[in-house]
Amino acid sequence: MNLWELKPELGSRHKPKRIGRGPGCGHGKTSCRGHKGQKARSGGNTKPGFEGGQLPFYRRVPKRGFTRISEDYTIINVGDLDRFTDVVTPKELFETGMIKNLQKKVKILGAGNLNKALTIKADAFSKSAKSKIENAGGKAIQFLGGH
């Protein structure tokens, strides 16, 4: 097969609508624009971003000093940390494939049970996760800066 032999699937291409060719074609007279109104006039259409007179979105959004409030965390459950032995850091989680991105912050949640005394270093802990880690005899150490 060559590039010039390619053809579109049967029924996927339609003939363009021929408008303004008299009443016999069904698209004559007003040429599918309807009667009167802004969109019926020549050159009569709104610019992109026009919201009917309402203050447009691009003017409503703050332009300077706007920061996203929510933080992105990679979530790990306490029950998934049972496979580790001593110290658990984001680097160990990355090497085992539990997290995909070292740039994202890591939060430990309390689903599952922990049967070992582990020292876990992460960016955030839920209350239940912290209590489960400490009940197992481990430590939950929170990063204050980067990793």
PASEBA-1860 file (N, C-alpha, C; in nm, 3 decimals):
! residues 147
1> MNLWELKP> 0.085/-0.119/0.000/0.000/0.000/0.000/0.089/0.124/0.000 ~ 0.050/0.222/-0.082/0.123/0.346/-0.091/0.039/0.460/-0.037 ~ 0.105/0.570/-0.005/0.038/0.684/0.055/-0.073/0.738/-0.034 ~ -0.051/0.737/-0.165/-0.150/0.792/-0.256/-0.267/0.698/-0.280 ~ -0.256/0.575/-0.230/-0.368/0.480/-0.244/-0.464/0.483/-0.125 ~ -0.430/0.558/-0.021/-0.516/0.564/0.098/-0.645/0.639/0.066 ~ -0.755/0.587/0.116/-0.884/0.653/0.098/-0.959/0.651/0.231 ~ -1.042/0.752/0.257/-1.117/0.751/0.383/-1.218/0.638/0.387
9> ELGSRHKP> -1.252/0.596/0.508/-1.352/0.489/0.529/-1.484/0.529/0.462 ~ -1.551/0.432/0.405/-1.679/0.460/0.339/-1.780/0.515/0.439 ~ -1.841/0.627/0.407/-1.942/0.687/0.494/-1.884/0.784/0.596 ~ -1.751/0.796/0.601/-1.693/0.888/0.699/-1.685/1.031/0.646 ~ -1.688/1.048/0.517/-1.681/1.181/0.458/-1.817/1.217/0.396 ~ -1.861/1.339/0.418/-1.990/1.385/0.364/-1.967/1.504/0.273 ~ -2.057/1.520/0.177/-2.049/1.637/0.090/-2.081/1.761/0.173 ~ -2.015/1.873/0.146/-2.047/1.994/0.222/-2.188/2.043/0.193
17> KRIGRGPG> -2.250/2.104/0.294/-2.386/2.156/0.280/-2.382/2.277/0.187 ~ -2.459/2.271/0.077/-2.463/2.384/-0.017/-2.578/2.474/0.024 ~ -2.543/2.594/0.072/-2.648/2.683/0.123/-2.666/2.803/0.032 ~ -2.785/2.863/0.038/-2.813/2.983/-0.040/-2.827/2.956/-0.189 ~ -2.879/2.839/-0.227/-2.894/2.804/-0.368/-3.042/2.792/-0.407 ~ -3.126/2.871/-0.344/-3.268/2.872/-0.379/-3.350/2.781/-0.291 ~ -3.484/2.794/-0.300/-3.574/2.719/-0.211/-3.575/2.570/-0.238 ~ -3.536/2.526/-0.354/-3.542/2.384/-0.388/-3.444/2.300/-0.309
25> CGHGKTSC> -3.336/2.358/-0.265/-3.234/2.279/-0.195/-3.266/2.262/-0.047 ~ -3.360/2.339/0.005/-3.394/2.328/0.148/-3.308/2.415/0.236 ~ -3.201/2.471/0.177/-3.113/2.559/0.255/-3.106/2.695/0.188 ~ -3.212/2.736/0.123/-3.212/2.863/0.052/-3.258/2.976/0.144 ~ -3.295/3.086/0.084/-3.346/3.205/0.154/-3.256/3.250/0.268 ~ -3.276/3.204/0.390/-3.195/3.254/0.503/-3.063/3.180/0.517 ~ -3.037/3.081/0.436/-2.911/3.006/0.436/-2.877/2.947/0.572 ~ -2.975/2.886/0.635/-2.958/2.815/0.763/-2.923/2.907/0.880
33> RGHKGQKA> -2.944/3.040/0.864/-2.911/3.133/0.972/-3.035/3.171/1.053 ~ -3.151/3.138/1.008/-3.273/3.179/1.078/-3.307/3.323/1.046 ~ -3.412/3.376/1.110/-3.456/3.513/1.084/-3.402/3.607/1.190 ~ -3.350/3.718/1.150/-3.304/3.827/1.237/-3.203/3.782/1.343 ~ -3.164/3.872/1.426/-3.071/3.839/1.533/-2.926/3.862/1.491 ~ -2.840/3.866/1.591/-2.700/3.898/1.567/-2.633/3.799/1.473 ~ -2.660/3.669/1.492/-2.592/3.569/1.411/-2.648/3.557/1.271 ~ -2.759/3.624/1.242/-2.816/3.623/1.107/-2.752/3.731/1.021
41> RSGGNTKP> -2.693/3.831/1.082/-2.634/3.942/1.006/-2.497/3.904/0.951 ~ -2.457/3.975/0.847/-2.324/3.950/0.793/-2.221/4.008/0.890 ~ -2.119/3.931/0.918/-2.016/3.975/1.012/-2.065/3.977/1.155 ~ -2.185/3.927/1.178/-2.243/3.936/1.311/-2.218/3.812/1.393 ~ -2.110/3.809/1.461/-2.085/3.699/1.553/-2.002/3.752/1.668 ~ -1.998/3.680/1.778/-1.927/3.728/1.896/-1.782/3.683/1.888 ~ -1.695/3.759/1.954/-1.555/3.720/1.957/-1.536/3.607/2.058 ~ -1.429/3.530/2.045/-1.406/3.421/2.140/-1.391/3.475/2.282
49> GFEGGQLP> -1.453/3.409/2.377/-1.446/3.453/2.517/-1.561/3.542/2.557 ~ -1.648/3.580/2.462/-1.763/3.665/2.494/-1.866/3.582/2.568 ~ -1.917/3.634/2.680/-2.011/3.559/2.763/-2.143/3.633/2.778 ~ -2.189/3.695/2.670/-2.320/3.758/2.673/-2.326/3.882/2.759 ~ -2.218/3.954/2.773/-2.219/4.076/2.853/-2.171/4.055/2.995 ~ -2.175/3.929/3.042/-2.122/3.897/3.174/-1.971/3.919/3.171 ~ -1.912/3.954/3.285/-1.768/3.977/3.290/-1.697/3.848/3.249 ~ -1.618/3.852/3.141/-1.557/3.729/3.090/-1.462/3.664/3.189
57> FYRRVPKR> -1.443/3.537/3.173/-1.361/3.458/3.266/-1.219/3.513/3.274 ~ -1.163/3.548/3.160/-1.024/3.596/3.161/-1.010/3.729/3.234 ~ -1.118/3.801/3.256/-1.112/3.925/3.335/-1.145/3.900/3.482 ~ -1.213/3.788/3.509/-1.250/3.756/3.648/-1.134/3.694/3.725 ~ -1.045/3.625/3.656/-0.936/3.553/3.721/-0.827/3.652/3.761 ~ -0.773/3.643/3.882/-0.665/3.734/3.921/-0.541/3.713/3.835 ~ -0.475/3.821/3.801/-0.364/3.814/3.706/-0.227/3.807/3.774 ~ -0.217/3.862/3.893/-0.087/3.875/3.954/-0.088/3.813/4.093
65> GFTRISED> 0.010/3.732/4.123/0.021/3.675/4.256/-0.081/3.567/4.284 ~ -0.137/3.508/4.181/-0.236/3.402/4.201/-0.165/3.268/4.212 ~ -0.187/3.198/4.324/-0.126/3.067/4.342/-0.232/2.964/4.370 ~ -0.204/2.842/4.329/-0.298/2.733/4.353/-0.294/2.697/4.501 ~ -0.409/2.684/4.564/-0.416/2.661/4.707/-0.392/2.515/4.742 ~ -0.453/2.424/4.666/-0.442/2.283/4.701/-0.304/2.230/4.665 ~ -0.256/2.137/4.744/-0.125/2.076/4.719/-0.145/1.935/4.667 ~ -0.057/1.894/4.579/-0.063/1.758/4.524/0.021/1.665/4.608
73> YTIINVGD> -0.040/1.560/4.656/0.031/1.459/4.735/0.020/1.325/4.666 ~ 0.126/1.247/4.674/0.119/1.106/4.639/0.080/1.034/4.767 ~ -0.025/0.952/4.758/-0.079/0.891/4.880/-0.033/0.746/4.893 ~ 0.016/0.713/5.012/0.059/0.577/5.045/-0.013/0.538/5.174 ~ -0.062/0.415/5.178/-0.129/0.365/5.298/-0.029/0.295/5.389 ~ -0.057/0.299/5.520/0.030/0.238/5.620/0.046/0.089/5.594 ~ -0.060/0.022/5.553/-0.056/-0.122/5.528/0.041/-0.161/5.418 ~ 0.068/-0.068/5.324/0.160/-0.097/5.213/0.307/-0.089/5.256
81> LDRFTDVV> 0.334/-0.034/5.374/0.471/-0.015/5.419/0.527/-0.135/5.495 ~ 0.447/-0.239/5.509/0.489/-0.359/5.584/0.605/-0.432/5.517 ~ 0.625/-0.411/5.388/0.731/-0.482/5.315/0.871/-0.426/5.345 ~ 0.878/-0.306/5.403/1.008/-0.243/5.432/1.061/-0.292/5.566 ~ 1.192/-0.270/5.589/1.252/-0.320/5.712/1.284/-0.212/5.814 ~ 1.361/-0.109/5.778/1.410/-0.017/5.880/1.355/0.125/5.861 ~ 1.417/0.202/5.771/1.378/0.341/5.747/1.310/0.351/5.611 ~ 1.198/0.422/5.608/1.124/0.441/5.483/1.125/0.590/5.448
89> TPKELFET> 1.185/0.622/5.333/1.187/0.759/5.283/1.126/0.760/5.143 ~ 1.093/0.878/5.090/1.041/0.883/4.954/1.135/0.819/4.851 ~ 1.265/0.826/4.876/1.360/0.764/4.784/1.342/0.612/4.779 ~ 1.322/0.548/4.895/1.297/0.403/4.899/1.164/0.369/4.831 ~ 1.063/0.454/4.855/0.933/0.431/4.792/0.945/0.441/4.640 ~ 1.029/0.534/4.592/1.050/0.551/4.448/1.123/0.430/4.389 ~ 1.224/0.382/4.460/1.304/0.269/4.411/1.223/0.140/4.405 ~ 1.125/0.124/4.495/1.040/0.004/4.490/0.922/0.020/4.395
97> GMIKNLQK> 0.904/0.140/4.339/0.796/0.163/4.242/0.662/0.200/4.303 ~ 0.662/0.230/4.433/0.536/0.267/4.498/0.495/0.410/4.464 ~ 0.593/0.497/4.437/0.561/0.631/4.388/0.634/0.652/4.256 ~ 0.577/0.733/4.170/0.632/0.751/4.036/0.714/0.880/4.022 ~ 0.690/0.976/4.112/0.752/1.107/4.096/0.809/1.155/4.230 ~ 0.938/1.180/4.235/1.000/1.227/4.359/0.973/1.375/4.385 ~ 0.926/1.448/4.282/0.897/1.590/4.299/0.769/1.612/4.380 ~ 0.674/1.518/4.373/0.548/1.532/4.447/0.569/1.500/4.594
105> KVKILGAG> 0.489/1.563/4.678/0.497/1.536/4.821/0.430/1.402/4.852 ~ 0.472/1.339/4.961/0.419/1.207/5.000/0.339/1.221/5.128 ~ 0.218/1.166/5.126/0.134/1.167/5.246/0.102/1.023/5.283 ~ 0.114/0.990/5.410/0.086/0.856/5.459/-0.052/0.856/5.523 ~ -0.139/0.767/5.474/-0.274/0.753/5.529/-0.285/0.626/5.611 ~ -0.389/0.615/5.692/-0.398/0.509/5.791/-0.470/0.381/5.751 ~ -0.490/0.354/5.623/-0.558/0.229/5.583/-0.462/0.112/5.598 ~ -0.509/0.002/5.653/-0.426/-0.117/5.672/-0.360/-0.119/5.808
113> NLNKALTI> -0.283/-0.225/5.833/-0.216/-0.242/5.962/-0.066/-0.248/5.943 ~ 0.007/-0.200/6.044/0.153/-0.203/6.042/0.198/-0.292/6.157 ~ 0.280/-0.395/6.124/0.323/-0.491/6.225/0.469/-0.476/6.265 ~ 0.539/-0.379/6.203/0.682/-0.360/6.233/0.706/-0.220/6.288 ~ 0.818/-0.207/6.361/0.859/-0.075/6.409/0.943/-0.010/6.300 ~ 0.885/0.083/6.225/0.954/0.150/6.116/0.971/0.298/6.145 ~ 1.078/0.355/6.095/1.095/0.500/6.097/1.054/0.549/5.959 ~ 0.945/0.625/5.953/0.890/0.668/5.825/0.907/0.819/5.811
121> KADAFSKS> 0.970/0.860/5.701/0.989/1.002/5.672/0.902/1.038/5.553 ~ 0.812/1.134/5.574/0.722/1.178/5.467/0.688/1.324/5.487 ~ 0.615/1.381/5.389/0.578/1.522/5.395/0.458/1.545/5.485 ~ 0.367/1.446/5.495/0.248/1.461/5.579/0.198/1.325/5.623 ~ 0.130/1.324/5.739/0.072/1.202/5.794/-0.071/1.232/5.838 ~ -0.161/1.136/5.820/-0.293/1.153/5.880/-0.281/1.114/6.027 ~ -0.380/1.155/6.108/-0.374/1.125/6.252/-0.374/0.975/6.277 ~ -0.458/0.902/6.202/-0.468/0.757/6.222/-0.337/0.689/6.181
129> AKSKIENA> -0.273/0.737/6.073/-0.147/0.678/6.028/-0.038/0.700/6.134 ~ -0.034/0.821/6.188/0.067/0.853/6.288/0.051/0.765/6.413 ~ -0.075/0.747/6.455/-0.099/0.665/6.574/-0.066/0.518/6.547 ~ -0.095/0.467/6.428/-0.065/0.326/6.395/0.086/0.303/6.391 ~ 0.160/0.400/6.337/0.306/0.387/6.329/0.365/0.387/6.470 ~ 0.317/0.477/6.556/0.369/0.486/6.691/0.326/0.368/6.778 ~ 0.206/0.313/6.753/0.159/0.195/6.827/0.242/0.072/6.791 ~ 0.295/0.068/6.668/0.378/-0.044/6.626/0.521/-0.028/6.677
137> GGKAIQFL> 0.550/0.085/6.741/0.684/0.109/6.798/0.775/0.187/6.706 ~ 0.720/0.247/6.602/0.802/0.322/6.506/0.792/0.471/6.528 ~ 0.851/0.546/6.431/0.850/0.693/6.438/0.795/0.747/6.307 ~ 0.718/0.856/6.317/0.669/0.927/6.199/0.738/1.062/6.196 ~ 0.832/1.080/6.103/0.908/1.204/6.095/0.860/1.283/5.974 ~ 0.821/1.408/6.000/0.768/1.493/5.894/0.877/1.585/5.841 ~ 0.890/1.592/5.704/0.984/1.684/5.642/0.936/1.826/5.661 ~ 1.025/1.916/5.684/0.987/2.056/5.694/1.023/2.133/5.568
145> GGH> 1.125/2.088/5.498/1.164/2.151/5.372/1.140/2.053/5.259 ~ 1.241/2.040/5.173/1.233/1.942/5.064/1.278/1.807/5.115 ~ 1.296/1.712/5.024/1.335/1.576/5.065/1.480/1.575/5.104
END
